[in-house]
């Protein structure tokens, strides 16, 4: 399962990184790599059955208000 996670995350790099480097989009590359690394770390923790409940609550409390600002429920 770990190899599958690593393979899938490696496949995310293939189309994105060369394009960002070629266009010299360094801030975008840094942001992409930071989010990619965070996603990989969380995915590996979940794969190894590490309890990340507090982290999930933290991320939810961080991003839910942002989502509510941009996503308005239908009338």
PDB file of N, CA, C, O and CB in Angstrom:
ATOM      1  N   UNK A   1       0.816  -1.189   0.000  1.00  0.00           N
ATOM      2  CA  UNK A   1       0.000   0.000   0.000  1.00  0.00           C
ATOM      3  C   UNK A   1       0.870   1.267   0.000  1.00  0.00           C
ATOM      4  O   UNK A   1       0.531   2.260  -0.644  1.00  0.00           O
ATOM      5  CB  UNK A   1      -0.934  -0.010   1.205  1.00  0.00           C
ATOM      6  N   UNK A   2       1.985   1.220   0.724  1.00  0.00           N
ATOM      7  CA  UNK A   2       2.881   2.374   0.780  1.00  0.00           C
ATOM      8  C   UNK A   2       3.437   2.668  -0.610  1.00  0.00           C
ATOM      9  O   UNK A   2       3.528   3.826  -1.016  1.00  0.00           O
ATOM     10  CB  UNK A   2       4.034   2.126   1.784  1.00  0.00           C
ATOM     11  N   UNK A   3       3.802   1.634  -1.323  1.00  0.00           N
ATOM     12  CA  UNK A   3       4.336   1.836  -2.676  1.00  0.00           C
ATOM     13  C   UNK A   3       3.292   2.446  -3.601  1.00  0.00           C
ATOM     14  O   UNK A   3       3.622   3.266  -4.458  1.00  0.00           O
ATOM     15  CB  UNK A   3       4.831   0.510  -3.256  1.00  0.00           C
ATOM     16  N   UNK A   4       2.040   2.052  -3.433  1.00  0.00           N
ATOM     17  CA  UNK A   4       0.967   2.620  -4.243  1.00  0.00           C
ATOM     18  C   UNK A   4       0.805   4.115  -3.955  1.00  0.00           C
ATOM     19  O   UNK A   4       0.650   4.912  -4.881  1.00  0.00           O
ATOM     20  CB  UNK A   4      -0.355   1.879  -3.980  1.00  0.00           C
ATOM     21  N   UNK A   5       0.838   4.490  -2.689  1.00  0.00           N
ATOM     22  CA  UNK A   5       0.739   5.905  -2.316  1.00  0.00           C
ATOM     23  C   UNK A   5       1.905   6.683  -2.914  1.00  0.00           C
ATOM     24  O   UNK A   5       1.710   7.751  -3.493  1.00  0.00           O
ATOM     25  CB  UNK A   5       0.716   6.068  -0.774  1.00  0.00           C
ATOM     26  N   UNK A   6       3.109   6.152  -2.776  1.00  0.00           N
ATOM     27  CA  UNK A   6       4.287   6.828  -3.328  1.00  0.00           C
ATOM     28  C   UNK A   6       4.207   6.949  -4.850  1.00  0.00           C
ATOM     29  O   UNK A   6       4.566   7.982  -5.416  1.00  0.00           O
ATOM     30  CB  UNK A   6       5.559   6.075  -2.934  1.00  0.00           C
ATOM     31  N   UNK A   7       3.739   5.899  -5.500  1.00  0.00           N
ATOM     32  CA  UNK A   7       3.603   5.927  -6.955  1.00  0.00           C
ATOM     33  C   UNK A   7       2.593   6.987  -7.392  1.00  0.00           C
ATOM     34  O   UNK A   7       2.851   7.751  -8.322  1.00  0.00           O
ATOM     35  CB  UNK A   7       3.180   4.550  -7.477  1.00  0.00           C
ATOM     36  N   UNK A   8       1.447   7.028  -6.720  1.00  0.00           N
ATOM     37  CA  UNK A   8       0.427   8.008  -7.091  1.00  0.00           C
ATOM     38  C   UNK A   8       0.906   9.440  -6.862  1.00  0.00           C
ATOM     39  O   UNK A   8       0.632  10.327  -7.671  1.00  0.00           O
ATOM     40  CB  UNK A   8      -0.853   7.758  -6.300  1.00  0.00           C
ATOM     41  N   UNK A   9       1.610   9.662  -5.776  1.00  0.00           N
ATOM     42  CA  UNK A   9       2.126  11.007  -5.526  1.00  0.00           C
ATOM     43  C   UNK A   9       3.243  11.355  -6.510  1.00  0.00           C
ATOM     44  O   UNK A   9       3.377  12.513  -6.904  1.00  0.00           O
ATOM     45  CB  UNK A   9       2.636  11.125  -4.081  1.00  0.00           C
ATOM     46  N   UNK A  10       4.037  10.375  -6.906  1.00  0.00           N
ATOM     47  CA  UNK A  10       5.071  10.630  -7.914  1.00  0.00           C
ATOM     48  C   UNK A  10       4.430  10.986  -9.257  1.00  0.00           C
ATOM     49  O   UNK A  10       4.943  11.827  -9.995  1.00  0.00           O
ATOM     50  CB  UNK A  10       5.994   9.398  -8.071  1.00  0.00           C
ATOM     51  N   UNK A  11       3.309  10.339  -9.562  1.00  0.00           N
ATOM     52  CA  UNK A  11       2.609  10.644 -10.809  1.00  0.00           C
ATOM     53  C   UNK A  11       2.052  12.067 -10.821  1.00  0.00           C
ATOM     54  O   UNK A  11       1.856  12.646 -11.890  1.00  0.00           O
ATOM     55  CB  UNK A  11       1.481   9.649 -11.031  1.00  0.00           C
ATOM     56  N   UNK A  12       1.799  12.626  -9.653  1.00  0.00           N
ATOM     57  CA  UNK A  12       1.343  14.019  -9.589  1.00  0.00           C
ATOM     58  C   UNK A  12       2.466  14.983  -9.972  1.00  0.00           C
ATOM     59  O   UNK A  12       2.216  16.051 -10.530  1.00  0.00           O
ATOM     60  CB  UNK A  12       0.823  14.350  -8.178  1.00  0.00           C
ATOM     61  N   UNK A  13       3.689  14.597  -9.669  1.00  0.00           N
ATOM     62  CA  UNK A  13       4.828  15.471  -9.961  1.00  0.00           C
ATOM     63  C   UNK A  13       5.153  15.541 -11.448  1.00  0.00           C
ATOM     64  O   UNK A  13       5.576  16.582 -11.950  1.00  0.00           O
ATOM     65  CB  UNK A  13       6.045  14.998  -9.204  1.00  0.00           C
ATOM     66  N   UNK A  14       4.956  14.442 -12.139  1.00  0.00           N
ATOM     67  CA  UNK A  14       5.412  14.324 -13.528  1.00  0.00           C
ATOM     68  C   UNK A  14       4.879  15.442 -14.430  1.00  0.00           C
ATOM     69  O   UNK A  14       5.676  16.061 -15.135  1.00  0.00           O
ATOM     70  CB  UNK A  14       4.993  12.981 -14.091  1.00  0.00           C
ATOM     71  N   UNK A  15       3.581  15.731 -14.445  1.00  0.00           N
ATOM     72  CA  UNK A  15       3.138  16.792 -15.361  1.00  0.00           C
ATOM     73  C   UNK A  15       3.353  18.211 -14.829  1.00  0.00           C
ATOM     74  O   UNK A  15       3.489  19.149 -15.614  1.00  0.00           O
ATOM     75  CB  UNK A  15       1.683  16.605 -15.671  1.00  0.00           C
ATOM     76  N   UNK A  16       3.384  18.374 -13.523  1.00  0.00           N
ATOM     77  CA  UNK A  16       3.386  19.720 -12.949  1.00  0.00           C
ATOM     78  C   UNK A  16       4.774  20.347 -12.818  1.00  0.00           C
ATOM     79  O   UNK A  16       4.990  21.478 -13.253  1.00  0.00           O
ATOM     80  CB  UNK A  16       2.743  19.681 -11.608  1.00  0.00           C
ATOM     81  N   UNK A  17       5.700  19.622 -12.226  1.00  0.00           N
ATOM     82  CA  UNK A  17       6.995  20.218 -11.886  1.00  0.00           C
ATOM     83  C   UNK A  17       7.774  20.689 -13.120  1.00  0.00           C
ATOM     84  O   UNK A  17       8.253  21.823 -13.115  1.00  0.00           O
ATOM     85  CB  UNK A  17       7.832  19.216 -11.112  1.00  0.00           C
ATOM     86  N   UNK A  18       7.925  19.887 -14.165  1.00  0.00           N
ATOM     87  CA  UNK A  18       8.686  20.385 -15.327  1.00  0.00           C
ATOM     88  C   UNK A  18       8.064  21.643 -15.941  1.00  0.00           C
ATOM     89  O   UNK A  18       8.778  22.545 -16.380  1.00  0.00           O
ATOM     90  CB  UNK A  18       8.780  19.294 -16.394  1.00  0.00           C
ATOM     91  N   UNK A  19       6.738  21.694 -15.967  1.00  0.00           N
ATOM     92  CA  UNK A  19       6.060  22.857 -16.534  1.00  0.00           C
ATOM     93  C   UNK A  19       6.329  24.112 -15.697  1.00  0.00           C
ATOM     94  O   UNK A  19       6.589  25.183 -16.244  1.00  0.00           O
ATOM     95  CB  UNK A  19       4.548  22.597 -16.629  1.00  0.00           C
ATOM     96  N   UNK A  20       6.266  23.973 -14.379  1.00  0.00           N
ATOM     97  CA  UNK A  20       6.512  25.121 -13.505  1.00  0.00           C
ATOM     98  C   UNK A  20       7.970  25.576 -13.578  1.00  0.00           C
ATOM     99  O   UNK A  20       8.254  26.773 -13.541  1.00  0.00           O
ATOM    100  CB  UNK A  20       6.145  24.775 -12.060  1.00  0.00           C
ATOM    101  N   UNK A  21       8.883  24.624 -13.681  1.00  0.00           N
ATOM    102  CA  UNK A  21      10.307  24.973 -13.788  1.00  0.00           C
ATOM    103  C   UNK A  21      10.587  25.645 -15.130  1.00  0.00           C
ATOM    104  O   UNK A  21      11.315  26.636 -15.190  1.00  0.00           O
ATOM    105  CB  UNK A  21      11.195  23.711 -13.624  1.00  0.00           C
ATOM    106  N   UNK A  22      10.014  25.113 -16.201  1.00  0.00           N
ATOM    107  CA  UNK A  22      10.235  25.674 -17.533  1.00  0.00           C
ATOM    108  C   UNK A  22       9.741  27.116 -17.601  1.00  0.00           C
ATOM    109  O   UNK A  22      10.386  27.967 -18.215  1.00  0.00           O
ATOM    110  CB  UNK A  22       9.529  24.822 -18.600  1.00  0.00           C
ATOM    111  N   UNK A  23       8.607  27.392 -16.975  1.00  0.00           N
ATOM    112  CA  UNK A  23       8.050  28.754 -16.974  1.00  0.00           C
ATOM    113  C   UNK A  23       8.658  29.630 -15.881  1.00  0.00           C
ATOM    114  O   UNK A  23       8.312  30.804 -15.750  1.00  0.00           O
ATOM    115  CB  UNK A  23       6.538  28.699 -16.799  1.00  0.00           C
ATOM    116  N   UNK A  24       9.555  29.057 -15.108  1.00  0.00           N
ATOM    117  CA  UNK A  24      10.219  29.750 -13.994  1.00  0.00           C
ATOM    118  C   UNK A  24       9.206  30.345 -13.013  1.00  0.00           C
ATOM    119  O   UNK A  24       9.348  31.484 -12.569  1.00  0.00           O
ATOM    120  CB  UNK A  24      11.134  30.857 -14.529  1.00  0.00           C
ATOM    121  N   UNK A  25       8.200  29.566 -12.691  1.00  0.00           N
ATOM    122  CA  UNK A  25       7.175  29.980 -11.734  1.00  0.00           C
ATOM    123  C   UNK A  25       7.573  29.469 -10.350  1.00  0.00           C
ATOM    124  O   UNK A  25       6.983  28.523  -9.828  1.00  0.00           O
ATOM    125  CB  UNK A  25       5.760  29.443 -12.148  1.00  0.00           C
ATOM    126  N   UNK A  26       8.579  30.111  -9.774  1.00  0.00           N
ATOM    127  CA  UNK A  26       9.159  29.633  -8.524  1.00  0.00           C
ATOM    128  C   UNK A  26       8.191  29.712  -7.343  1.00  0.00           C
ATOM    129  O   UNK A  26       8.135  28.755  -6.571  1.00  0.00           O
ATOM    130  CB  UNK A  26      10.397  30.422  -8.210  1.00  0.00           C
ATOM    131  N   UNK A  27       7.429  30.788  -7.154  1.00  0.00           N
ATOM    132  CA  UNK A  27       6.487  30.798  -6.021  1.00  0.00           C
ATOM    133  C   UNK A  27       5.415  29.714  -6.151  1.00  0.00           C
ATOM    134  O   UNK A  27       5.043  29.076  -5.166  1.00  0.00           O
ATOM    135  CB  UNK A  27       5.817  32.169  -5.909  1.00  0.00           C
ATOM    136  N   UNK A  28       4.928  29.514  -7.372  1.00  0.00           N
ATOM    137  CA  UNK A  28       3.925  28.475  -7.595  1.00  0.00           C
ATOM    138  C   UNK A  28       4.514  27.091  -7.345  1.00  0.00           C
ATOM    139  O   UNK A  28       3.853  26.216  -6.785  1.00  0.00           O
ATOM    140  CB  UNK A  28       3.368  28.564  -9.022  1.00  0.00           C
ATOM    141  N   UNK A  29       5.763  26.902  -7.767  1.00  0.00           N
ATOM    142  CA  UNK A  29       6.434  25.624  -7.532  1.00  0.00           C
ATOM    143  C   UNK A  29       6.612  25.373  -6.039  1.00  0.00           C
ATOM    144  O   UNK A  29       6.399  24.256  -5.565  1.00  0.00           O
ATOM    145  CB  UNK A  29       7.797  25.593  -8.240  1.00  0.00           C
ATOM    146  N   UNK A  30       6.997  26.399  -5.305  1.00  0.00           N
ATOM    147  CA  UNK A  30       7.171  26.253  -3.854  1.00  0.00           C
ATOM    148  C   UNK A  30       5.847  25.919  -3.184  1.00  0.00           C
ATOM    149  O   UNK A  30       5.797  25.058  -2.305  1.00  0.00           O
ATOM    150  CB  UNK A  30       7.761  27.539  -3.245  1.00  0.00           C
ATOM    151  N   UNK A  31       4.774  26.591  -3.588  1.00  0.00           N
ATOM    152  CA  UNK A  31       3.457  26.313  -3.008  1.00  0.00           C
ATOM    153  C   UNK A  31       3.006  24.897  -3.358  1.00  0.00           C
ATOM    154  O   UNK A  31       2.497  24.172  -2.504  1.00  0.00           O
ATOM    155  CB  UNK A  31       2.418  27.342  -3.503  1.00  0.00           C
ATOM    156  N   UNK A  32       3.196  24.509  -4.617  1.00  0.00           N
ATOM    157  CA  UNK A  32       2.814  23.166  -5.043  1.00  0.00           C
ATOM    158  C   UNK A  32       3.575  22.109  -4.255  1.00  0.00           C
ATOM    159  O   UNK A  32       2.987  21.138  -3.779  1.00  0.00           O
ATOM    160  CB  UNK A  32       3.066  22.988  -6.543  1.00  0.00           C
ATOM    161  N   UNK A  33       4.883  22.300  -4.117  1.00  0.00           N
ATOM    162  CA  UNK A  33       5.694  21.312  -3.408  1.00  0.00           C
ATOM    163  C   UNK A  33       5.336  21.242  -1.924  1.00  0.00           C
ATOM    164  O   UNK A  33       5.355  20.162  -1.335  1.00  0.00           O
ATOM    165  CB  UNK A  33       7.173  21.637  -3.568  1.00  0.00           C
ATOM    166  N   UNK A  34       5.013  22.379  -1.320  1.00  0.00           N
ATOM    167  CA  UNK A  34       4.622  22.372   0.093  1.00  0.00           C
ATOM    168  C   UNK A  34       3.317  21.611   0.281  1.00  0.00           C
ATOM    169  O   UNK A  34       3.204  20.787   1.189  1.00  0.00           O
ATOM    170  CB  UNK A  34       4.481  23.812   0.626  1.00  0.00           C
ATOM    171  N   UNK A  35       2.331  21.880  -0.568  1.00  0.00           N
ATOM    172  CA  UNK A  35       1.053  21.161  -0.468  1.00  0.00           C
ATOM    173  C   UNK A  35       1.228  19.688  -0.816  1.00  0.00           C
ATOM    174  O   UNK A  35       0.610  18.824  -0.193  1.00  0.00           O
ATOM    175  CB  UNK A  35       0.001  21.797  -1.393  1.00  0.00           C
ATOM    176  N   UNK A  36       2.065  19.400  -1.804  1.00  0.00           N
ATOM    177  CA  UNK A  36       2.328  18.015  -2.193  1.00  0.00           C
ATOM    178  C   UNK A  36       2.975  17.249  -1.040  1.00  0.00           C
ATOM    179  O   UNK A  36       2.582  16.121  -0.741  1.00  0.00           O
ATOM    180  CB  UNK A  36       3.232  17.965  -3.442  1.00  0.00           C
ATOM    181  N   UNK A  37       3.961  17.860  -0.400  1.00  0.00           N
ATOM    182  CA  UNK A  37       4.650  17.205   0.718  1.00  0.00           C
ATOM    183  C   UNK A  37       3.709  16.994   1.897  1.00  0.00           C
ATOM    184  O   UNK A  37       3.751  15.951   2.549  1.00  0.00           O
ATOM    185  CB  UNK A  37       5.864  18.033   1.159  1.00  0.00           C
ATOM    186  N   UNK A  38       2.862  17.979   2.171  1.00  0.00           N
ATOM    187  CA  UNK A  38       1.895  17.827   3.264  1.00  0.00           C
ATOM    188  C   UNK A  38       0.911  16.708   2.951  1.00  0.00           C
ATOM    189  O   UNK A  38       0.582  15.902   3.822  1.00  0.00           O
ATOM    190  CB  UNK A  38       1.136  19.150   3.511  1.00  0.00           C
ATOM    191  N   UNK A  39       0.448  16.658   1.720  1.00  0.00           N
ATOM    192  CA  UNK A  39      -0.470  15.594   1.320  1.00  0.00           C
ATOM    193  C   UNK A  39       0.176  14.222   1.386  1.00  0.00           C
ATOM    194  O   UNK A  39      -0.448  13.254   1.820  1.00  0.00           O
ATOM    195  CB  UNK A  39      -0.982  15.847  -0.078  1.00  0.00           C
ATOM    196  N   UNK A  40       1.418  14.141   0.957  1.00  0.00           N
ATOM    197  CA  UNK A  40       2.142  12.866   1.024  1.00  0.00           C
ATOM    198  C   UNK A  40       2.325  12.429   2.470  1.00  0.00           C
ATOM    199  O   UNK A  40       2.110  11.264   2.805  1.00  0.00           O
ATOM    200  CB  UNK A  40       3.512  12.980   0.328  1.00  0.00           C
ATOM    201  N   UNK A  41       2.719  13.359   3.320  1.00  0.00           N
ATOM    202  CA  UNK A  41       2.928  13.019   4.735  1.00  0.00           C
ATOM    203  C   UNK A  41       1.633  12.536   5.377  1.00  0.00           C
ATOM    204  O   UNK A  41       1.630  11.528   6.083  1.00  0.00           O
ATOM    205  CB  UNK A  41       3.476  14.233   5.507  1.00  0.00           C
ATOM    206  N   UNK A  42       0.538  13.244   5.138  1.00  0.00           N
ATOM    207  CA  UNK A  42      -0.747  12.822   5.713  1.00  0.00           C
ATOM    208  C   UNK A  42      -1.183  11.470   5.157  1.00  0.00           C
ATOM    209  O   UNK A  42      -1.687  10.626   5.897  1.00  0.00           O
ATOM    210  CB  UNK A  42      -1.831  13.876   5.435  1.00  0.00           C
ATOM    211  N   UNK A  43      -0.991  11.266   3.865  1.00  0.00           N
ATOM    212  CA  UNK A  43      -1.378   9.988   3.262  1.00  0.00           C
ATOM    213  C   UNK A  43      -0.570   8.833   3.831  1.00  0.00           C
ATOM    214  O   UNK A  43      -1.113   7.757   4.082  1.00  0.00           O
ATOM    215  CB  UNK A  43      -1.205  10.042   1.750  1.00  0.00           C
ATOM    216  N   UNK A  44       0.720   9.049   4.035  1.00  0.00           N
ATOM    217  CA  UNK A  44       1.544   7.986   4.614  1.00  0.00           C
ATOM    218  C   UNK A  44       1.156   7.718   6.066  1.00  0.00           C
ATOM    219  O   UNK A  44       1.144   6.566   6.501  1.00  0.00           O
ATOM    220  CB  UNK A  44       3.030   8.354   4.527  1.00  0.00           C
ATOM    221  N   UNK A  45       0.842   8.762   6.811  1.00  0.00           N
ATOM    222  CA  UNK A  45       0.391   8.560   8.194  1.00  0.00           C
ATOM    223  C   UNK A  45      -0.899   7.746   8.232  1.00  0.00           C
ATOM    224  O   UNK A  45      -1.046   6.848   9.061  1.00  0.00           O
ATOM    225  CB  UNK A  45       0.181   9.916   8.897  1.00  0.00           C
ATOM    226  N   UNK A  46      -1.821   8.057   7.345  1.00  0.00           N
ATOM    227  CA  UNK A  46      -3.073   7.299   7.280  1.00  0.00           C
ATOM    228  C   UNK A  46      -2.793   5.862   6.864  1.00  0.00           C
ATOM    229  O   UNK A  46      -3.402   4.933   7.395  1.00  0.00           O
ATOM    230  CB  UNK A  46      -4.066   7.959   6.296  1.00  0.00           C
ATOM    231  N   UNK A  47      -1.877   5.672   5.919  1.00  0.00           N
ATOM    232  CA  UNK A  47      -1.523   4.324   5.470  1.00  0.00           C
ATOM    233  C   UNK A  47      -0.954   3.490   6.610  1.00  0.00           C
ATOM    234  O   UNK A  47      -1.213   2.289   6.689  1.00  0.00           O
ATOM    235  CB  UNK A  47      -0.515   4.395   4.324  1.00  0.00           C
ATOM    236  N   UNK A  48      -0.178   4.120   7.496  1.00  0.00           N
ATOM    237  CA  UNK A  48       0.413   3.413   8.629  1.00  0.00           C
ATOM    238  C   UNK A  48      -0.500   3.393   9.851  1.00  0.00           C
ATOM    239  O   UNK A  48      -0.058   3.044  10.946  1.00  0.00           O
ATOM    240  CB  UNK A  48       1.732   4.045   8.996  1.00  0.00           C
ATOM    241  N   UNK A  49      -1.774   3.764   9.674  1.00  0.00           N
ATOM    242  CA  UNK A  49      -2.777   3.749  10.753  1.00  0.00           C
ATOM    243  C   UNK A  49      -2.382   4.604  11.947  1.00  0.00           C
ATOM    244  O   UNK A  49      -2.638   4.231  13.092  1.00  0.00           O
ATOM    245  CB  UNK A  49      -3.013   2.331  11.216  1.00  0.00           C
ATOM    246  N   UNK A  50      -1.768   5.733  11.691  1.00  0.00           N
ATOM    247  CA  UNK A  50      -1.430   6.674  12.757  1.00  0.00           C
ATOM    248  C   UNK A  50      -2.658   7.539  13.012  1.00  0.00           C
ATOM    249  O   UNK A  50      -3.268   8.045  12.070  1.00  0.00           O
ATOM    250  CB  UNK A  50      -0.177   7.554  12.382  1.00  0.00           C
ATOM    251  N   UNK A  51      -3.021   7.710  14.274  1.00  0.00           N
ATOM    252  CA  UNK A  51      -4.183   8.523  14.625  1.00  0.00           C
ATOM    253  C   UNK A  51      -3.844   9.996  14.413  1.00  0.00           C
ATOM    254  O   UNK A  51      -2.974  10.545  15.090  1.00  0.00           O
ATOM    255  CB  UNK A  51      -4.625   8.262  16.096  1.00  0.00           C
ATOM    256  N   UNK A  52      -4.531  10.623  13.481  1.00  0.00           N
ATOM    257  CA  UNK A  52      -4.290  12.037  13.199  1.00  0.00           C
ATOM    258  C   UNK A  52      -5.561  12.843  13.431  1.00  0.00           C
ATOM    259  O   UNK A  52      -5.810  13.833  12.742  1.00  0.00           O
ATOM    260  CB  UNK A  52      -3.789  12.229  11.754  1.00  0.00           C
ATOM    261  N   UNK A  53      -6.354  12.423  14.390  1.00  0.00           N
ATOM    262  CA  UNK A  53      -7.630  13.071  14.665  1.00  0.00           C
ATOM    263  C   UNK A  53      -7.506  14.539  14.999  1.00  0.00           C
ATOM    264  O   UNK A  53      -8.268  15.352  14.475  1.00  0.00           O
ATOM    265  CB  UNK A  53      -8.312  12.378  15.778  1.00  0.00           C
ATOM    266  N   UNK A  54      -6.565  14.904  15.858  1.00  0.00           N
ATOM    267  CA  UNK A  54      -6.412  16.307  16.230  1.00  0.00           C
ATOM    268  C   UNK A  54      -5.983  17.151  15.042  1.00  0.00           C
ATOM    269  O   UNK A  54      -6.408  18.299  14.907  1.00  0.00           O
ATOM    270  CB  UNK A  54      -5.403  16.449  17.359  1.00  0.00           C
ATOM    271  N   UNK A  55      -5.166  16.606  14.202  1.00  0.00           N
ATOM    272  CA  UNK A  55      -4.725  17.332  13.017  1.00  0.00           C
ATOM    273  C   UNK A  55      -5.899  17.564  12.075  1.00  0.00           C
ATOM    274  O   UNK A  55      -6.036  18.644  11.500  1.00  0.00           O
ATOM    275  CB  UNK A  55      -3.601  16.568  12.297  1.00  0.00           C
ATOM    276  N   UNK A  56      -6.742  16.552  11.918  1.00  0.00           N
ATOM    277  CA  UNK A  56      -7.915  16.714  11.064  1.00  0.00           C
ATOM    278  C   UNK A  56      -8.830  17.804  11.596  1.00  0.00           C
ATOM    279  O   UNK A  56      -9.349  18.610  10.824  1.00  0.00           O
ATOM    280  CB  UNK A  56      -8.678  15.399  10.949  1.00  0.00           C
ATOM    281  N   UNK A  57      -9.034  17.837  12.907  1.00  0.00           N
ATOM    282  CA  UNK A  57      -9.884  18.877  13.497  1.00  0.00           C
ATOM    283  C   UNK A  57      -9.269  20.255  13.291  1.00  0.00           C
ATOM    284  O   UNK A  57      -9.981  21.218  13.009  1.00  0.00           O
ATOM    285  CB  UNK A  57     -10.100  18.614  15.000  1.00  0.00           C
ATOM    286  N   UNK A  58      -7.958  20.352  13.429  1.00  0.00           N
ATOM    287  CA  UNK A  58      -7.276  21.627  13.216  1.00  0.00           C
ATOM    288  C   UNK A  58      -7.445  22.097  11.774  1.00  0.00           C
ATOM    289  O   UNK A  58      -7.798  23.251  11.532  1.00  0.00           O
ATOM    290  CB  UNK A  58      -5.784  21.503  13.563  1.00  0.00           C
ATOM    291  N   UNK A  59      -7.193  21.208  10.822  1.00  0.00           N
ATOM    292  CA  UNK A  59      -7.316  21.584   9.418  1.00  0.00           C
ATOM    293  C   UNK A  59      -8.751  21.962   9.071  1.00  0.00           C
ATOM    294  O   UNK A  59      -8.985  22.896   8.303  1.00  0.00           O
ATOM    295  CB  UNK A  59      -6.844  20.446   8.521  1.00  0.00           C
ATOM    296  N   UNK A  60      -9.699  21.240   9.633  1.00  0.00           N
ATOM    297  CA  UNK A  60     -11.106  21.558   9.380  1.00  0.00           C
ATOM    298  C   UNK A  60     -11.458  22.928   9.945  1.00  0.00           C
ATOM    299  O   UNK A  60     -12.147  23.710   9.290  1.00  0.00           O
ATOM    300  CB  UNK A  60     -12.022  20.483   9.988  1.00  0.00           C
ATOM    301  N   UNK A  61     -10.991  23.226  11.155  1.00  0.00           N
ATOM    302  CA  UNK A  61     -11.286  24.534  11.743  1.00  0.00           C
ATOM    303  C   UNK A  61     -10.600  25.654  10.972  1.00  0.00           C
ATOM    304  O   UNK A  61     -11.058  26.797  10.996  1.00  0.00           O
ATOM    305  CB  UNK A  61     -10.852  24.569  13.209  1.00  0.00           C
ATOM    306  N   UNK A  62      -9.524  25.339  10.300  1.00  0.00           N
ATOM    307  CA  UNK A  62      -8.808  26.335   9.513  1.00  0.00           C
ATOM    308  C   UNK A  62      -9.492  26.598   8.175  1.00  0.00           C
ATOM    309  O   UNK A  62      -9.635  27.751   7.768  1.00  0.00           O
ATOM    310  CB  UNK A  62      -7.375  25.887   9.284  1.00  0.00           C
ATOM    311  N   UNK A  63      -9.915  25.542   7.490  1.00  0.00           N
ATOM    312  CA  UNK A  63     -10.417  25.698   6.135  1.00  0.00           C
ATOM    313  C   UNK A  63     -11.932  25.839   6.026  1.00  0.00           C
ATOM    314  O   UNK A  63     -12.411  26.365   5.022  1.00  0.00           O
ATOM    315  CB  UNK A  63      -9.986  24.546   5.327  1.00  0.00           C
ATOM    316  N   UNK A  64     -12.703  25.395   7.012  1.00  0.00           N
ATOM    317  CA  UNK A  64     -14.156  25.520   6.936  1.00  0.00           C
ATOM    318  C   UNK A  64     -14.616  26.969   6.836  1.00  0.00           C
ATOM    319  O   UNK A  64     -15.462  27.266   5.993  1.00  0.00           O
ATOM    320  CB  UNK A  64     -14.790  24.871   8.140  1.00  0.00           C
ATOM    321  N   UNK A  65     -14.102  27.885   7.654  1.00  0.00           N
ATOM    322  CA  UNK A  65     -14.542  29.281   7.506  1.00  0.00           C
ATOM    323  C   UNK A  65     -14.212  29.866   6.133  1.00  0.00           C
ATOM    324  O   UNK A  65     -14.981  30.660   5.590  1.00  0.00           O
ATOM    325  CB  UNK A  65     -13.903  30.137   8.584  1.00  0.00           C
ATOM    326  N   UNK A  66     -13.083  29.477   5.582  1.00  0.00           N
ATOM    327  CA  UNK A  66     -12.714  29.960   4.250  1.00  0.00           C
ATOM    328  C   UNK A  66     -13.702  29.426   3.217  1.00  0.00           C
ATOM    329  O   UNK A  66     -14.145  30.161   2.335  1.00  0.00           O
ATOM    330  CB  UNK A  66     -11.266  29.534   3.888  1.00  0.00           C
ATOM    331  N   UNK A  67     -14.040  28.155   3.331  1.00  0.00           N
ATOM    332  CA  UNK A  67     -15.002  27.563   2.410  1.00  0.00           C
ATOM    333  C   UNK A  67     -16.370  28.200   2.519  1.00  0.00           C
ATOM    334  O   UNK A  67     -17.044  28.402   1.509  1.00  0.00           O
ATOM    335  CB  UNK A  67     -15.113  26.086   2.658  1.00  0.00           C
ATOM    336  N   UNK A  68     -16.789  28.520   3.734  1.00  0.00           N
ATOM    337  CA  UNK A  68     -18.105  29.136   3.925  1.00  0.00           C
ATOM    338  C   UNK A  68     -18.156  30.542   3.345  1.00  0.00           C
ATOM    339  O   UNK A  68     -19.226  31.011   2.957  1.00  0.00           O
ATOM    340  CB  UNK A  68     -18.459  29.175   5.407  1.00  0.00           C
ATOM    341  N   UNK A  69     -17.017  31.217   3.282  1.00  0.00           N
ATOM    342  CA  UNK A  69     -16.996  32.557   2.681  1.00  0.00           C
ATOM    343  C   UNK A  69     -17.237  32.492   1.174  1.00  0.00           C
ATOM    344  O   UNK A  69     -17.849  33.395   0.604  1.00  0.00           O
ATOM    345  CB  UNK A  69     -15.653  33.251   2.967  1.00  0.00           C
ATOM    346  N   UNK A  70     -16.761  31.431   0.531  1.00  0.00           N
ATOM    347  CA  UNK A  70     -16.842  31.353  -0.918  1.00  0.00           C
ATOM    348  C   UNK A  70     -17.984  30.483  -1.424  1.00  0.00           C
ATOM    349  O   UNK A  70     -18.454  30.673  -2.546  1.00  0.00           O
ATOM    350  CB  UNK A  70     -15.559  30.837  -1.456  1.00  0.00           C
ATOM    351  N   UNK A  71     -18.433  29.540  -0.617  1.00  0.00           N
ATOM    352  CA  UNK A  71     -19.491  28.634  -1.041  1.00  0.00           C
ATOM    353  C   UNK A  71     -20.770  28.981  -0.299  1.00  0.00           C
ATOM    354  O   UNK A  71     -20.864  28.819   0.917  1.00  0.00           O
ATOM    355  CB  UNK A  71     -19.094  27.158  -0.794  1.00  0.00           C
ATOM    356  N   UNK A  72     -21.741  29.455  -1.041  1.00  0.00           N
ATOM    357  CA  UNK A  72     -23.021  29.825  -0.444  1.00  0.00           C
ATOM    358  C   UNK A  72     -24.010  28.716  -0.768  1.00  0.00           C
ATOM    359  O   UNK A  72     -24.145  28.329  -1.928  1.00  0.00           O
ATOM    360  CB  UNK A  72     -23.528  31.219  -0.971  1.00  0.00           C
ATOM    361  N   UNK A  73     -24.718  28.190   0.261  1.00  0.00           N
ATOM    362  CA  UNK A  73     -25.691  27.133  -0.022  1.00  0.00           C
ATOM    363  C   UNK A  73     -26.832  27.662  -0.891  1.00  0.00           C
ATOM    364  O   UNK A  73     -27.196  28.834  -0.792  1.00  0.00           O
ATOM    365  CB  UNK A  73     -26.248  26.551   1.289  1.00  0.00           C
ATOM    366  N   UNK A  74     -27.391  26.807  -1.734  1.00  0.00           N
ATOM    367  CA  UNK A  74     -28.500  27.246  -2.602  1.00  0.00           C
ATOM    368  C   UNK A  74     -29.738  27.586  -1.777  1.00  0.00           C
ATOM    369  O   UNK A  74     -29.949  27.047  -0.691  1.00  0.00           O
ATOM    370  CB  UNK A  74     -28.844  26.153  -3.638  1.00  0.00           C
ATOM    371  N   UNK A  75     -30.544  28.485  -2.313  1.00  0.00           N
ATOM    372  CA  UNK A  75     -31.780  28.888  -1.615  1.00  0.00           C
ATOM    373  C   UNK A  75     -32.837  27.831  -1.673  1.00  0.00           C
ATOM    374  O   UNK A  75     -33.928  28.019  -1.136  1.00  0.00           O
ATOM    375  CB  UNK A  75     -32.327  30.161  -2.197  1.00  0.00           C
TER     376      UNK A  75
END
